[in-house]
C-alpha cells in the first residue's frame, strides 16, 4: 500500500506543476486508477492560483494510459470575480493521458434552496464489520470497502462504502476525488462472471458542498447505469459522507469491450 499523501509529498515541483511517480499498486490494468489521476491533477490546479475558492465542478477526460513517471501541469484558463477555471494535464512517456477542467467558485447569495431529498439513510460500517481490501498489486489494495448488496438490487447498480486505508492529512477535496471513482463501472455487473476490458472515457463531478467532511474516512458511493449498448455505457454517480449528507454528483461515460 502506498498512501496518497506520500505520493503528493514526494512530487518534485516544476515551473508549471510537478513531476511524480504512479506506483504499481495504484494501477487499474495498465493505467493509473482514475481517482488517483484526478487527485494529482487537482493538487496541481490548487497550486496554480493563489487563494482559490472551493472546487465546484470537474470535467475529466481519460485520454490514454498513465503509469510510472508522469508530468502534471496546470494552466489558468480564466479567473473572474466569482469563478476560476483551471486546466490540468497529466502526461507520461506515452503522451497525454489525462485532461481536466476544474471550476472553483465560492458560495453565492441566493433565494433558491432545493436539496432534492438526496440524503442517504445508510449508516457507515460498524467497527467490527467485515471489510474488503483488494489485492496489493491493484489500486483497490489502498482501500477498505463494504458492499450494500441488498440496497442496490438493480442489474447495473452498485452501492458501496469506501475509504482510503491511509486518509489522514489529505486535503478534503483531494480525498473526495480519490475515493469517488472507487466503484467498478455499473455496467460491469451485466457481465456476470465473464471478464472483459472496461475503460472510463469521461467523468463529470459536481461538488455539493464547499467543505466536504466525513467520519473515520468513510464515504458512500453509488453508480447506476440505465443504458449500455454498442460498447458504451452512461452512468450516474453519487457520493455521501458518513452522516448521509450528499457530497457530490457525477456522470461517467464508459467503454465496454464485450
N, C-alpha and C positions, 0 to 999 in steps of 0.2 A: 504494500500500500504506500502510495506517495501522496502526502497531504497537499491539497491545492495551495495552501499558504506557503509551503516550501517551494513549489513551482514559481509562484509570484516573487518570493523573496530572492530566488536565485536568478531572476531575469536581469539581463545586462542592458542598461539604458542606452538608447541611441538618440540621434537628433530628432527623429520623428516617432519614437515609440520605444521598443525594446526587442531584444532577441531572447529566445527562451528555448527550452527543450521539452518536447512532449514525451513523457515516459511511456515505456511499453505497456505498463499496467493501466494506462488511460486510453488505450486504443479500443476502437469498436470495429473489428475487422482490420482493414488495412489503413484506417484513418482515425484521427482523433475523435473521441466522443464529442458530440455536438455541444453539450453543456460546458465542457472544458474550453473548447474553441471560443464559445460565446463569452465565457468568463474572462479569458485572456484579452479578447477584443474590447470588452467593457473596461477592463483595467487600463488599457491604453487610452481609450476615449476619455475616461475620467481625468487623466493627467494632461490631456490636450489643451484644456482651457481652465483658467483659474475660476474658483467659486461657481462651479456649475450647479444649477438647481437639480432636484431629484430626477432620476430616469423615469420617463413616462412611457416610452414605446421603443421597441427594437424590431427592425425589419432585416432578416438574416437570409443569406443565400449560401448554401453549402455547395461550393463550386467544384471542388476536387479534393483528392486525398491529402491529408496532412499528417506527418509523423516526423520524429526526430527533431533536428534543429529547425526552428521557424523564426521568421521575422514578423513582428507585429507593428503596424504603423497606424497612426490616427491623424485625421485631417479635419479641420473645421470647415464645414460647408457654409454655414451661416449662423450668426448669432444676433437675434433681435432683442427687443425689450423683454419678451416673455419666454422665448424658446431658443434653444441651441441645437443645431443639427451637426453631429459629428460622424464622419465615416471612418470605419476601422477595417483594415485588411490584414489577412494572415497569409503568408507565402512560405513555401519550402523549396527545396531543390526542384520539385516537380512543377513549381509555378504557383500562381494564385489559387488558393484553396478555399478562402472564406472572405466574405464581404458583408458588413453590417452597416446600417444607418441607425444611429441611436438618437433619440429625441429627448432632450432634458427640458423640463418645464416645471415651475412651481405651481402650487395650487392657486386658483384664481377665485375671486369673489363671484358667487353665483347664486341665483334664486332657485336653480334646479337641484333637486335632491331625490335621486332614484337609486335604490340599491339592488333592484331586480331580484330580491329574495335569493341571493347567491350563497347565503351561509350554509355551512355543512354541519350535519348532526353527528358526524362520526368523531369519536374520541381517539386520541393517539394511542399507540401501543402501551400496554401496561409494562412495568419494569421487568416482569417475568415472562413477557411474550416471547414466543419462539420466532426469532428473526432470521431472515435470509441474507446472506452475503455471497456475492458472486465469486467466481474463481479469480485467483491472484493475477492471471495473465489477461484479464478482461477488465474493462473500466468499472464493471459492477462490483469488483473487489474493493472499491473505495467507498461503498455504500452499505447501509443496512436497509432492508426492505421488509414490509409486511403487506401481503395482498389481502384485499377485501373482496374475495370472490363472490360471496353471497350478495353483496351490494352492487355488483357490476355483472349482471347476468347476460347482458347483450352479446350478440355473436361477434361484435367488433368493438369491445369496450373493456377498458382497464381502470381499476381504482386501486391505488397502492400508496401506503405510507412509505416515505423515503427520507433518509438523512445521510449526510456525509459522515463517515466514520471519524473524520477529523474536521470538525466545523468551527472550532474555536478560532477567534482572531480574524475572521473574514469580514469584509465589507458586506452588509446585508444584501445589497443588490447583486453583488457578485455571487454570493451564496445562492440566491434565488435562481439566477440564470444557470448556475452549475447544476442545480438539482432538477430544474423544471423539465429537462429533456430526458429524465431518467427512466421513463417508461418505454417498453417496446412500442413500435407503431401499432395502432389499434387494429389495423388490417392483418397484422401478424397472427392474430387469433384465428383468422379464417383458414389458415394453412393447416391447422391441427398439428399433427406430429411431423408433417413434412418440413423440410428445410429449404429455404430459398433466399437469395440475396435481396435485401431491402435497404433502401437508401433514402434518407430525408433530403429533399430538394430545397425547400424554403420554409421559413418559420417566422411568424409574426407574434410578438409578445406585447401585450398592453398591460402595464402595471396599474393596479387599482388603489395603491397606497403610496405615498411618498416615503414611508419609513417602514418597510417590511420587518416583521419580527415574529419569533415563534418561541416555543419552549423545548428544551432538550434536543434542538436541531431537527425536529420533526416537521415535515411538510406533506400534505396530502395531494397526490397527483391524480388527474383523470385524463383519459384520452378516449375519444369515441369517433368512429367513422360511420357515416351513413351512405357513403358512396365509394366503391372501389371497383373500377373496371378498366380494361385496356391497359393494365400495368400501372395505374395511377390511383392513389387514394387521397382523399381530402379529409382531414380530421380536425375536430375541435378539441381544445385542451383547457385545463383549469388547474390552479394550484391554490390551496388553502393553508393557513397556519394551524397550529395545534389547538387553537380555540375555535376553529371553524370559520374564521374570518377570511373572505376572499382576498387573495393577494394579486393574482394575475390571470388573465385570459389569453388564449392563443389559438392559432390555426397553423397547420402544417401540411405541406404537400409532400407525399411520399411515393417513391417509385418502387414497384414490386416486380421482380423479375421471375414471375411464376405464372 
